[in-house]
Amino acid sequence: MNFKKILIAVDNSTCSEKAAKAGYEIAEKFGAEVALVNIIEPIPANVNPDLTLAPVFLETYDNSEENSHILLKEIESKYSNGIKTDYLSVVDTAAHGIIQQSDEWGSDLIVIGTYGRTGLYHFLMGSVAEHVARKSACPVLIIPNKSELD
């Protein structure tokens, strides 16, 4: 396989940092471009009696978009070693957003971290990484939280 476009899914967790580190290392070996994707999960809207959105919701949304951009910039500066990086940030559910951004950007590989949860929590919440792996049109590399971060 020859990877030219690698999509790395990140959030504000140590497992996504491990995924970013691995993704950039692979990109360096293949001379690939990287896109960092951060999904902003939708916040349930507070509706006023006159059926308008409450100002708190809009303010929270703006902050999330700004925080997403800051996160992507931090990950790039920490791991990219000068590799060309695009930023993708959308409001969506995590798995759907990652798959959609991968398809639109045309990635050859998705790199994603996993918390490695098991038991009841896994049963109730599912796994974003598993869902992405099942639905993606390209290969998905899942980096476990237990992997070492040098």
C-alpha positions in Angstrom: 0.0 0.0 0.0 1.1 3.5 -0.7 -0.4 6.2 1.5 -0.4 9.7 0.1 -3.2 11.3 2.3 -3.4 10.3 5.9 -6.4 11.5 8.1 -5.6 11.6 11.8 -8.6 11.9 14.1 -7.9 13.8 17.3 -9.6 15.1 20.4 -8.2 16.4 23.6 -7.0 13.0 25.0 -3.7 11.1 25.4 -5.0 8.3 23.1 -5.5 10.8 20.3 -2.0 12.2 20.9 -0.6 8.7 20.4 -2.6 8.4 17.2 -1.2 11.7 16.0 2.4 10.7 16.7 1.9 7.4 14.9 0.1 9.0 12.0 2.8 11.6 11.4 5.5 8.9 11.6 3.7 6.9 8.9 3.2 10.1 6.8 7.0 10.8 7.1 7.8 7.3 5.9 5.4 7.5 2.9 5.9 11.2 2.1 2.2 11.7 2.6 0.1 14.7 3.4 -1.8 14.8 6.7 -5.2 16.2 7.6 -6.0 16.5 11.3 -9.8 16.1 12.0 -11.5 17.2 15.1 -15.2 16.6 15.4 -17.2 19.1 17.5 -20.1 17.0 18.9 -23.4 18.9 18.7 -24.7 20.3 21.9 -28.4 19.9 22.5 -30.0 23.3 21.8 -31.8 25.2 24.6 -35.0 26.5 23.1 -36.6 29.7 24.4 -40.4 29.8 24.7 -40.5 31.8 21.4 -38.7 28.9 19.7 -35.4 30.7 19.2 -32.0 29.2 20.2 -30.8 30.4 23.6 -27.7 32.6 23.3 -25.7 30.2 25.5 -25.9 27.5 22.7 -24.5 29.9 20.1 -21.7 31.1 22.4 -20.8 27.5 23.3 -20.7 26.6 19.6 -18.3 29.5 18.8 -16.0 28.5 21.6 -15.9 24.9 20.5 -14.9 25.9 17.0 -12.2 28.1 18.3 -11.0 25.5 20.7 -10.9 22.9 17.9 -8.7 25.1 15.8 -6.3 25.6 18.8 -6.2 21.9 19.4 -5.4 21.1 15.8 -2.6 23.7 15.8 -1.1 22.3 19.0 -1.1 18.7 17.6 0.5 19.9 14.4 3.3 21.9 16.1 4.0 19.0 18.4 4.2 16.1 15.9 4.3 17.3 12.3 8.0 17.9 11.8 7.1 20.2 8.9 4.7 17.7 7.1 2.0 19.6 5.2 -1.1 19.5 7.4 -4.7 20.5 6.6 -7.2 21.2 9.4 -10.7 19.7 9.3 -13.2 20.7 12.0 -17.0 20.1 11.7 -20.0 19.8 13.9 -21.2 16.2 13.7 -21.2 13.0 15.6 -17.7 11.6 16.0 -17.8 8.5 13.8 -20.0 10.0 11.0 -17.9 13.1 10.9 -14.6 11.3 10.7 -15.9 9.1 7.9 -17.4 12.0 6.0 -14.3 14.1 6.3 -12.2 11.2 5.1 -14.3 10.7 2.1 -14.4 14.4 1.2 -10.6 14.8 1.7 -9.8 11.6 -0.2 -7.7 9.9 2.5 -5.9 6.7 1.9 -5.6 5.9 5.6 -7.4 6.9 8.8 -5.4 6.9 12.0 -7.5 7.0 15.2 -6.9 6.3 18.9 -9.0 4.2 21.1 -9.6 4.3 24.9 -9.8 0.6 25.0 -13.0 0.5 27.2 -14.7 -2.8 27.8 -17.7 -4.1 29.6 -20.8 -2.2 30.3 -19.4 1.2 29.2 -18.4 -0.3 25.8 -21.8 -2.0 25.4 -23.7 1.2 26.2 -21.4 3.7 24.3 -19.9 1.6 21.5 -16.6 2.5 20.1 -16.0 5.4 17.6 -12.9 3.6 16.4 -14.8 0.4 15.7 -17.6 2.2 13.9 -15.1 4.1 11.7 -13.2 0.9 10.9 -16.5 -0.9 9.9 -17.8 2.0 7.7 -14.7 3.5 6.2 -13.9 3.2 2.5 -10.1 3.2 3.3 -8.0 1.3 5.8 -8.1 2.3 9.4 -5.2 2.1 11.8 -6.4 2.0 15.5 -3.8 3.0 18.0 -4.6 1.5 21.5 -4.3 3.7 24.5 -1.8 1.3 26.0 0.8 1.9 23.2 3.9 3.8 24.3 4.3 7.5 23.6 8.0 8.4 23.3 
